[in-house]
Amino acid sequence: MAYNGFAIDEYLDAIQVTKDLDELIKKPIFSIKPDALKVYEEEYFGKKCQKSKEMIDKAKNIIPGGVQHNLAFNYPFPIVMTKALGNKLYDIDGNEYFDLLQAGGPTLLGSNDPFVREKVIELLNTCGPSTGLFHEYEYKLAELIHQCVPSVEKFRMLGSGTEACMCALRIARLKTGHKNVLKMGGAYHGWSDQMAYGMRVPGTKNIKSGGVPMFVFKHTDEFFPGDLKSLKRKLRRNRLRGGTAAVYIEPIGPESGTRPVTKQFVQGCEKLAHKYGALLVCDEVVSGFRIGVGGAQAYYGIDPDLTIFGKIVAGGYPGAGGVGGHADCMAHLGAGLDTGGAKKGKKKQKKIKKAMCGGTMAATPISCVAGYYAISEIIKRNACEVAGRMGDRLTKGLQELIKKYNLPFVAFNIGSVCHLDTVGTMHFCINWKKIWTIPHVLKETTKRQREMEHMGAAYMAEGIVTLAGSRLYTSAAYTEADIDEVLRRFENVFKNCAQLEFPDQKK
């Protein structure tokens, strides 16, 4: 396709990447050398991040864990950021970092884009952030999303991607009359009770769902990513158990493509869902307006019934989520007074059941203005393609460094969503037919998670902010020179990596 407005030049070989990751988790763990990590801890975090350490220590007294969001957890302690601009972040101690977190993905233009910021300031000087009533940009944003994403005939703004995932399931059940939901194993579709299932590692079921009673998952199940036979088997089984209302997918693969899938798999999900009377729900919280202005769905050539949007629809500002889809599906999502029929004297129309959906602070003027101008600028600046080119350059450079230092790491990307897998923590899966292997998987993922955190700390000390030390988002604010400097800093870490030995390791 050669970019053509998308973030992807040539689609990755998902089967080969999977094989590479399969090999990675069989090999000994390579990570930052303990002595090199100690130097980073003492010389960088100990001497150059003292104000961050002091603030986090105080915050722990009143905030659980010391931070408000999972992305802020970093080893050896969270860094307090005070400024964001373009592709840079600045902490409370005055240290500067290249931002490859990009707020978890939504700031495709770069953080705190000046043009969008000016539009938000104009709004604050007139309307203010919220009125509780309708604002013109609610319509303008919805119309723009409709123009960009053909499957979205109607759009409803919500407060987060989690809320959008919850709402989509209610719509699907009303539309189909079916009970069950199938989700891609390992994918994250928010933290609501019913969707907090099979997260991060396929097959985990409710293991990572503390506080949620098991009975809540009566109608929730997962299928293995990349395996259409797994999906078909679950769909067939559900026909005897109330039918399947929705099949949820992340089109680029679970956890933003951590386990990549083929185009054929994505297209097969759509066909199977419809064959068995389910709606296809496409979770584009990360991929929407990042893979292309039409979303990943436009690149893969699918037409989902419902689409989940996240932070990007508010341009990275608060009030960041929404659900859109075909008109006949969205008809089950109403607002205002629902009288349930036609006016007196006219033929009574069949009442359409409405899904309960709230959100007092959804679609505020500030979120809609920010979203409208952010998406407009993404289009004008061809930001998807620019960020994708930077993602390609970063990934190619990482692959060359991995080869240079003879490391078992795996680097790959889907446009501007890049992955640097050093230990394969999230490539494990749990097979409940071989229940005796579960303790081994949990032990290995815990051990590898710790080393992933250590690598993340080394990157941070070199002035690179990543997501959990393994996921990297490029933006249109990067230049080739910036990427080359980032690679130079990664090399500083790679040259200090080696095979580690653990007390339980067999000689």
N, C-alpha and C positions, 0 to 999 in steps of 0.2 A: 504493500500500500504506500510505502515511502512517505511516511508522515501524513501528508494530505490534510493538514489541520489537526490530526490526532497527535498524541504524545508518543506514539509507537511507530518506529521505522520498520523494523522486522520483528515479528512476534517470536518470543523465546520458544525453544524446544522444551515444552513442559515435561515431556517424558524423560528427556535426558537430564534435566535439572533434578527431577525426582530421583533418578538413579544416583546422581552425584550426592544428593542429600542422604539417600539410603546408605551409601558408602561412608559418608561422614560420621554417622552415628555408630558405625561398626569400629571406627578407628579410635585410637587413644586420644585423649583430650589435649589439644594444643591451646595455650592461652598465654597471657602476659606472664612473664617470669615473676615469681614471688619477690625477688630482690628489686626488680624494676617497678613492680606495683608499690613496694614500700617507699621507693624514692618519690613516686608520684604522690603518695599519701602524705609524706612528710614535707617535701619541698613545694608542692603545689597546693594541695588542700590544707595542709597544716599552716603554711606561711602566707599564701595568697588568697585564701578564702575564709579568713577569720571572721569577718562580719556575717557571712552566710551561716557559719557554724553557730555563732552566738544567737542569731535570730531563730534558727531552727530549734535550738535547745530551748529557747523560751516558748516557741510555738507548740512544742510537744506538751507543754503544761495545759494548753487549752484546746488544741486541735488534735484529734486522734492521729497518731503517726507523725504529726508535725506539718502535714501538708493536706490540701483539699482535693487533690486530683492524683490519680495513679501515675500519670505521665511525669509527675514531679519527683517521684521516688528515684533517687540515684545513690550509688555507692561512692564514697563512704557516708555522705549525707547530702540532702538536696541543696542545690545552689539557688540562691535568691536572685531572680532577675528583676532589673529595674527599668530596662529599656529594650525596645525591639524596633528594628528598622531594616527593611529590605531582607538581606540574607544574614544579618548579624543580630546577635543578642549581647547584652551587657549586664554584668551582675553588680551586686551592691558593693563589691570591693573594687569595681572599675575594670574587671577583666572582660575581654572581648572574645566572642565565639562565633564561628560559622554555624548558622542555624540549619541543621538537617532534620530537625523535628517539625518545624513549620506548624506548630500548634496541633500536631497530630495529622496534618495533611491539608487543612482548608485554605491556608494562605498561599495560594498558587501565584499571586502577584508578588509575594514577599510580605513580610510582616509590616503592619501599620502603613499601608500604602498611602502616600501623601494625597493623591487625588481623591480616593475614597474617604480619607479622613476629613478633607475639606468639605465634602458633601454632608458628612455626619455633623460637622460643626455648624454648618448652615442650618441644618434641621434643629439642632439643639438651641440655636439662637432664635428660633421662631416657634416651632411646635413643642419642642421638648422631647424626651425619650418615649413617653407614652401618654395616651389620653384615655384609653379604655374604649374608644370608639373607632370607627373606620377611618383609614387614611388612604389617600390616593395611591401611595406606593405599594399598598397591599395588592391592588389590581395590577399595577405596572410590573411588579416582581412576578406575580403569577402568570401574566401574559408573556413575559420574557422567557420564563422557564418552559411554558407551553410551546413557544416558538422554537426553542432549542432542542427540546426532547419530545419527539413526535408521539410517544406513547402516553405522555402526560396531557390528556385532554382537559383535566381539571386538577387543581393543586390546592392543598390546604397546609398552611404554615403551622408548625408546632414548636414546642420549646427545645426539643432535642431529638437526636436519632433514636434514642430509646423510646420516647413517646411515639414516634412515627412507626416503629416496629410493632408496638402494642396496638396502635390504631389500625394498622394494615391487617392484622390478624382478625380483629373484630369485623372489619369490612368483609374479609374473605369468608368468614363463617356465615355472615348474613347473605352474601352473594351466592354461595354454593350450597348452603344448608348442611355442610359437612362439619365435623368436629375437630379432626386432627390436623396437626402441623408437622411438617418435616423440614428440618434445617440442615444445612451443610455442616458436617462434623468439624469442630475446631473453629468455626466462624463465630464472630461476636455480633449478635443482633440486639445489643442493649442489655440492660441488667434487670429487666422486669422478671417477675417470678417464672412465667411460662417459658421465656426464651433463655433463661440462665441455665442452659443445658448443653452438654457436649462442647464446652468452651475451651479454646486454645489448643487442646490435644484431642483429636478425634477418639471417640469411645469413652470419654471421661464421664458421660452421663451427668449425674448430679454431684460428682466428687468435688467440684469447685463451686458449689451452690449453697454455701453455708447460710442457714437461716430460712431456707425454702423447704417446706414439707414435701416429702416424696410424692404425695398424692396429687400435688399440683401438676406433676409431669405426666399424668395419666394419658393426656392426648398429645404429648410432645415426644418426638423421636428425632434421631439424627441419621444421616446417610453419609457414606464415606466419600470425601471429595475426589473427583476424578473417576468415580466408579458408577456408571449408569446402571449396572446390574444391581448394585446396592440400593439405588433409588427406586428402581422398578420393583424390587422385592418388597420394599416397605410400602409402596403405593398399592400393590396387590393385596398385601396383608390388611391394609387399612380399609379396603372395600368391605371387609367383614366387621369392621369396628367403627362404623359411623362415617366412613369416607375421609378423604384428605381435603381440607379447605385451602391450604397454601403450601407451596414449596418455596422456602427461602434460600436464596443464594447470594453470595458475594461473587459477582461475575469474574473478577480477576483471581479468585481463589480465597480460601478462608484467611482471616487475619491479614487483609490487604495483600493477598498473594503469597503469604509465607509458604504455602503449599500450592504451587501454581497448577492450573488446569488447562486443558486444551480447548480450542475454540469449539471442537466437535462436542465436547462434554457440555459446555454451556448451552449450545443449541439443542443438545439432547435433553437437557433438563426442561426446557420450554416444551418440547414435544411430549415428553412423558407426563408432565404436570397436566397439560390439557387433555391428553388421552384418558387420564383417570379423573377428570372433572375437578382438578385443583387450579387455583390461580398461581401464576408464577410471580413471586415477589422478589424484586431485584434490589438488593441493599447496595446503594451507591453512595453511602455516607463518605467514603474515601474516594472512590473512582469518579463520582459525578462531577463534571466540569473540570476534572483533572486529566482523565484519559482523553477526553474530548468534550466539546460543549454539548454534544448529544449524549454524553455519558459513555461508559464502557459498553452499554447495550447497543449503541450505534456502531461501535467498532466490531462487536461480535455478531451483529445482525440479528438481534432478537427483539421481540415486541412484548415486554412484560406487562402483565395486567396492572400491577402496582409497583411503584418505585419509591424507595426510601431515600430521603436526602438528609444531610447533616449540616455540619458547621459552615459549609461553603455557601449555602443559600442565605446566610446572613453576613457573608464576607468576613467571617471570623469574629463578628460581634455577637453579643448575647441574643438569645432567642433563635437558636440555630438548629432547625430541623423542619421536616415536612414530609408529607406523603402525597403522591400524585398518581394518576392512572387513567384508565379508560373511563369514559363518562358513565357507563352502566355500572361500574364498580363504585365509583365515587358518589353515585346517587345514594348510596347507603350511608353517606356521611353528610349530615345536614347541619344547619345552623338556624337560629331564630326559632319561631313558633312553627311547629309541625302540626297542621290541622288534620292530616291523615286522609284528605280526600278533596274533591272538587267543590266549588262554591255551589250554593243552592240554585237549583234550576238547571245545572249542568250534569252530564253523565258522571256518576261516581267513578273515580279512578282507583285502581288497586293500590292500596297503601304499601309504600316501600318502607321496610323496617330500617330504622336509623341506628348506627353505632354510637354509643355514648363516647363523647370526645370533648375534652376541656382544654384549658390553657389560657388563663387570664392574661399572662404576659407573652403569649405567642403572637406573632405578626405585629409587634410594636412598630411604630414609625421608624425608630432607630435601626431595628433589624432589617426591615424591608428596604429602607433607603440604602443601607450598607450593602445588602445583598444585590440590589438592582445595579448599583454602580460597579460593584466588584465583578459581577458576571459580564456586564457591558464592557468593562475594561479587559477582561480575559479574552473576549471576542476581538476587540479592537487591536490588542497587542499580540494576538496569536499566541497567547501565553501557554496553552497546552503543548504546542509544538516546541516552543522555546525551552520550556522546563523539561520536556522529553529528551531533547538533544543533550541537555546538561546531564540528565539521568544516564543516557547512553555513554557519555564521556566518562562519568564517574565510575560506572560499572566496568567499562573496558579497562580503565586505569587500575581499579582494584584487582581485576583478574590478572593483570600483568604483574602486580606486586605479589599476589598470592603465588604465582609461578616463580617469581624471582627469589622468594624466600622459602620455597618448597614447603608451603603450608597446606593443610587439607581443607582450608576454608572454601566456601562456595559463595560466589557473588553473582547475582542475576537481577534483572529489573523488568518491570512492565511499565514502560514509559518513565515517568518521573517518580514512580514508586520503586525504590531500590532496596535490595536485601543483601546484607553481608552476614552470612551464617557461619559462625566460627565453631559452634559446638552442637548444633542441631537440636536444641532444646525442644522446639515445637514440632519437630519432624517425627517424634515418637507417636505411637497410637496404642490404644488399649484394646485387646481382643478378649472379650468376656468368655469366649469358648476356651481360652487358655488362661484361666483365672490365676493360676500359680505364677504367671509372668507379671501380674500387676504390681507387686511390691518392687520388682526390679525396675519397671518403667518409672514408677514414682521416685525411686531412689536416684536413678540416672538423671531424670529431668530436674530434680532438686540440685544435684551436684553441678549439672551443666548450667542451670540458671545462675548459680553463684559465679561461675566463670564468665558468663555473659555480662553480669554486672561489673565484674572486674575489668573486662575489656571496655565497657562503657565508661568506666572511671578513667581509664587511660586515654580514651578519645577526648573526654572532657578536659583533662589536664593538658592536652595538646590543642585545645581551643576548638573542639568539634562537639556540637550537641546532637545526639542521636536519639531515636526512640528505643529504649531498652538495649542499647548497644548492638542492635541488629537490623533496624529498619531506618532507611534514610529517604527523606523526601526532598527533591530538588524543586526550585521555584524559578519563575521567570526573572527573578532578581539576580540570578547567578550569571557570571560570564565564564568563558573558557579559562581565563586567567585565575578566577576564583576557584574553579574546580581543580586546576593544577596545583594550587596552593593547598587545598584540602587533601589532595592525594599525597603531597609531600608530608603532611602531618600524619596521615594514616601510616606512611612508611616508617615514621619514627616509632610507631607502636609495633608494627609488624616485625621490625628488626630485633625487637625485644620479646618475641614470642617463642615458645618452645614446648615440647611435650612435657606434661606434668605427671607426677606420680602421686598416688593417693594411698593412704594406709591400707585400704581394703583391696588394693590392686594386686593381682596375682603376679608372682615373679616368673 
